[in-house]
Amino acid sequence: MFEGRDVQHLRKLQLYQSFQLYLRCAQLLSNVPCCLARDLPSRAYFKQARCLLTAGTFIWVILCCYQATVKLLELPIPFFTAVLYVNEMVLNLCITVQTMLRGYSETVRYSQCLERIVTVAATVSSSEWTELLLYLRLRLYWFGIFFTLTSGVGLAVAHLFFGGIWSTLFTMGAYVLPNMLASMSLAQYYAGTVLIYKLQLTVNQQLRTAIGKHRAVRLQEIKHLYLQLDHCVQLMTRSYEVAIVTNVFLAINVTSLLLLEIYQYLQANELQANSIYIVSNVMWLALYICLLLMVLYPCDMIKREQMRFGTILFELSHSGKAATVGEDQQMALLRLLTLGRKRIVPTACGLLKLELSSLSSIFVALLSFMIILIQFDSAKLNKRDGRVTAIDQLYTPTNS
């Protein structure tokens, strides 16, 4: 028993050490509970610095979003286009509030989910766990580089083409910071679901080899591991569902506006002059697509592995290898368990199914928005003083 606890403690320390830098940054922004990394050394005034940084960031985002909303309402653009731009500011503000509250409201779920993941991780070898953490760290590392490049291009465009330091600070508060906080939250969700997916692969492998040992106890342990991972999926869905739905709405909203701006730049017949804006918009588009896939793809893979778990059970139950009564009973219980979970797909707030098929619904909504926006744009209702997009008018003072 003590050996099992020691292994779990070691797996937890390896997990903390692999993402120590990220944890500290996320805790400073109240994106992760402060007690989550209690095994790591903490500085004396960490909580005070956290509160000051959180309050300063929150006030900064509020002021920038409020100013952007006021300016957007004054611009001579179509009503539907103005609504989408204002929605973007409102959703950015909502995301900022949600992500900063996570550090205070999700402590229990974080701890429960972590304990279950570590419990299952204790059944895998140290080398497999190390490889899994390295795989996940590299994925998050490349995502962090891509987000930094995208944000850097956006800030460079604001600084060089929209009026210097003030435009840069405005872009940072109204656009970059909310997206950074959202990306940090979804990166946590991605890390958790990838860990669950990889551990489910291990459980499936253990199930394949358990029958050969003819031990009903082993089947009972595998059922326990399966339930631990399934409960982790439910905990993470409940913890992140509001953030996921908000980010999906924001992705649809912003993607439609980015595509509209690219269309407007192409229609302006000044491709060389507007190429930097098009590149920036394409990078932001790729970022939002990446965020969507970070949520939907791992969940879809987890569901497939859970279904494969049931398939393995079906194959083993008809192979004649489970000879003892105890094994037959455990096999029957596992089959009933997997059949009961087979048709259950995790949903965020009952609105969004967390599977790849949801991309079709998102694409339909995006296509509808684009048709309406382009119809308004074809009437030249949002052109003024030679400015191509609403963002040009937002950063450039109008002379009424």
N, C-alpha and C positions, 0 to 999 in steps of 0.2 A: 504493500500500500504506500509506504514511504518512498519507495523507488519510483512509483508512478507519479507521486507529487513532485519529486525532484525532477523528473523528466519534463513534466508540465511547466515547472518553474523555469527550466532551462530553455524550453521552446519559447516561452513568453519573453525571456531576456533576449533571445536571438531576434525575435520579432521587433522588440523595442530598439535594439541596437541597429537593426537594418534600416529603420526609418526614424532615427533619433532627430536628425536635423529637421525633417518635415514636421514631426510632432511638436517640436519647440515653436516653429513658425506658426503652425495651426493653432497652438494653445495661446500664443500671443494675440492672435486675432479672434479668440474665443470660438474657434471652429471645431475644437476638440476639448472635451472635459479636462480640467487641470489635474484631476486626480488619476487620470488614465495612465500616466507615466510616473507613478509614485516611486517605482523602483529606480528611476533615474535621478541623479543628483540635481537638485533645484537651487536656484539662487535665492537670496534672502528677500528681494523685493520683486519677485517675478509676478505675483498676483497684482501688485500695485501697478507695475508697468503694463500688465495686460489690460487692466481697467482703463488706464489713460489712453493706451493705443486704440482700444476698442471704441471708446467715447470719441476720440479725435477722428477716427476713420468714419464713424457713423455720422458725425456732424458734417464732415467734408462731403460725403456722398449725398446727404439730404440737401445741402445748399446747392450743390451742382445739379442735382436732379430737379430741384425746384426752379432754378434759373433756366434750365433747358426747357422745362415744361412751359414756363411763362413765355419764353421766346418763340417756342414752336406754335403756341396758340395765336401769336401775333403774325405769323408768316402767312402770306397769301397763297396757300396751298389747298388742294381739295380736302373736304371734311374727312373722308375715309383715310386718306394718307396721313392727315394730322392726327387722327385717332390712333393709328398704328405707331407713329412716332411718340406720342404721349404715353401709349401703353408700354412702350419700351422703357421709358423713364420710370413708370410706376412699377413695372416688374423688376427692374434693376434695384429699386428701393426695397421692394418686398424680399428679394433674394438676399440683400444685405442684412435685413432684419432677421430672416430665418437662419442664415448661416451663423450669425453672431450669437443667436440664442441657443445654438446647438451645444455650446460649451457649458451651458447652465442647465438645460432641460433634458439632455439625453444621456446623462451619466449612467443611469441604471441599465439602459439598453446596451450601451457601449460595453459595460462590464460583463453583462450576461452573454453577449455575442462573443466577446473575447474569450471568456472561459470555455465556451463550447468549442470554439475553433482550436484552442490549445488542448482540450481534452482529446479531440480527434487527432491532432498533430502529434500527440504523445505516442500514437500507435505506429507512426512511420519512422523510418530510420533517420538519424541525424543528417546523413548526406543528402537524402531526399528532401528534407525540410530546408536545408541550406540552399540547395539548387532551386527550390520553389521560391524562396525569398529573393534569391539573386535574379531569377526570371521576372518576378514582380517589380523589383527595384529598377531593373533596366527599362521595363515598360513605362513606369512612372517617370523615370529620368528623361526619356525621349519625349514624353508628353510635356514635361516641364520645359524642355528646350523649345519645343514648338510653340507653346503658349508664350514664352518669353520673347521669341522672335516676332510673333504676331502682335503682341502688345507693343514691342519696340517699334515696329513699322508704323502702327497706329499713332503712337506718340510722336514719332519723327515727322509724320505727315502733318499732325496738328502744329508742331513747332515750326516747321519750315514753310508751310503753305497757308496756315490759318492765323498767324499773328503772334508767334513767339511764346513766352513763358506762360502767360495767362491761359492761352488756348491749350497748352500742354497740361497744366494743372486741372483745367476744366475737363479735358478728355480723360484724365486719370481718375477724377472723382465720379464723373457721370457714366463712364463706360468701362474703363479698365479694372478698377477696384471691384465693382459688382461681379464682373466676369471672373476675376481672380478668385473671389470668395466662392462663387458657384463651382468653379473648376476644382478648387480644393475639396469641397464637399463631395462632388461626384467622383473625384479621385479616390476618396475614402471608400465610397460605395463600390467602385470598380475593384479596389484592392481586396475588400471583403468578399465580393462575389467570386473573384478569381481564386482566392484561397479556398472557398467552399467548393468550387468546381474541381480544382486539383485534388482536394481531399476526397471528394466523391469518387473520382477516378481510382484513388487508392482503395477506398472501401469496396468498390466493384471488383477490384483485383483480389482483395481479401476474400470476397464472397466466392470467387471462382475456385480458390484453393481450399476453402474451409471444408467443403464436403469430403474431400479426399482424406481429411483427418478423422472423419466420422465422430465429430464431437458436437453435441447439441449446445454445449456451453459457448462454443465459438460463434454459432449462429445467433445466440442471444446477444453476444458482444457486438456483432455486426449490426443487428437490429438497433442496439443502443446508439451506435455511431451514426447510422442512417437518420435516426430521429434527432440527434444532436445537430446534424447539418441542416436538416429540414427546418428545425426550429430557428437556426441561425438565419436562414432565408426569410422566414416570417418576421423575425426581429428587425432585420435590416430594411425590409420593405416598409414596415410600420415606422421606422425611424426616419427614412429618407423619402417617403412617399410625397409629402407636400413639396419638398425641394425638387423632386423629380418632375412632378406635374408642372410646377412653376417654370422650371427650366425648359420643358418641352414647349409650353406656351410661348416663352421668350424666344426659343429657337425658331418656331414657326413665324413669329412676328418679325424678328430681326432678319431672318433669311429672306423673307419676302421683300423687305426694305433694301437689303444689300443687293438682291437681284435687280430690283427696280433702279437703284443707283447705277449699277453696271450697265443696264439698258439705256439709261439716260446719258451716261458718258459715251457709249458707243454711238448713240444717235446724234451727239454733238459734233461728230466728224472732226474731232481733235484728239485722235487716239494717242499720239505721241505726248501731248501735253497732259492728258488725263491717265496715262499708263500707270503712274504711281498709285493713284486712287483705285484703279481697277485691281492692281496687285494686292493692295491692302484689303479690299473687299473680298477678294478670292481667299485670302488667308483667313479672314474672319469666318467666311463660309465653311472652310475646311475645319476650323476649330469647332463650330457648332455641330457639324456632322460628326466629328470625333466624339464630342460630348454625348450625343445621342447614342452612338454605337457603344460607348463605354458603359452605358446603362443597360441597353437592350441585349447586346451580344452575350455577355457573361451569363445573364439570366436565362437566355435561350439555351446556352450550353449546359447549364445546371439542370434544366428541365429534361434535356435529352439524356443526360447521364442518369437521372433518376428513373427515367423510362427504361434505360438500358439495364438498370438494377433489376427492374421487374422482368425484363427479358431473360436475364441470366437465371433468375429464380425459376422461370418457366422451363428453361432448358434443363436445369439441374433436377427439377422435380420430375421430369419425364425421362431422365437418364438412368434411373434405377440405382443411383449411387447413395441416396439417403435411405439406409436400411433400417436404422433403429427407430423405435417409436418416438423417442425424444427429438430426433432430427426431423421426422415427419411432422411433428407438432409445430416445431419452430418454423419449418418451411411453410406450413399452412398459414401461420400467423404473419409471416413476412409477405406472402402473396396477398393476403387480405389488406395488409398495410399499404403495399404499393398500388394495388387496384383502387384503394380509396383515395390515393393522392394523384392518380394518373391524370385525371381530367382537371385538376386544380392548377390554374395558372396564376401566379402572383400578379396582383393589380395594384396600382398606385391610386389611392383615394377612390377606388372603384371606377376610375375613368380611363386609365391607360393600362393595357395588358403589357407586362414586361417580357416581351418576346419580339423577335425580328419582324413578325407579321404586322406589328403596329406601325412599321415604317410606311406601309401602303396608305394607312389612314392619315398619317402626317403628310405624306406627299400630296394626297387629295386636297387637304386643307391648304397646303402651300400653293398648289396650282390655282385654287379658287381665289386666293388673295392676289396672286400675280395677275390673273385675268382682269380683276377689278382695277388694280393699280395701273396697269398698262392702258386700260381704256380711259382712265382719268388723265393719264400722262399724254395720250395721243391728242387730247383737246388743248394741250399747251397751257393748262390752268396753273401749273406750278413753276412757270418760268418767269423770272423777273430780273431786269438789269443784266441779262446775259449769264446769270448764275445757273448752273446746270442742275443741281440737286438741292433738296431742302437743307442738307447739311452745309452746303456752301452759304446759304442764307443765314443759317443758325450761327455760324462763326463770323460772318461778315456783317457789320452793322448796316441796316437799311436806311436809305435817305428818303424819307417820306416828305 
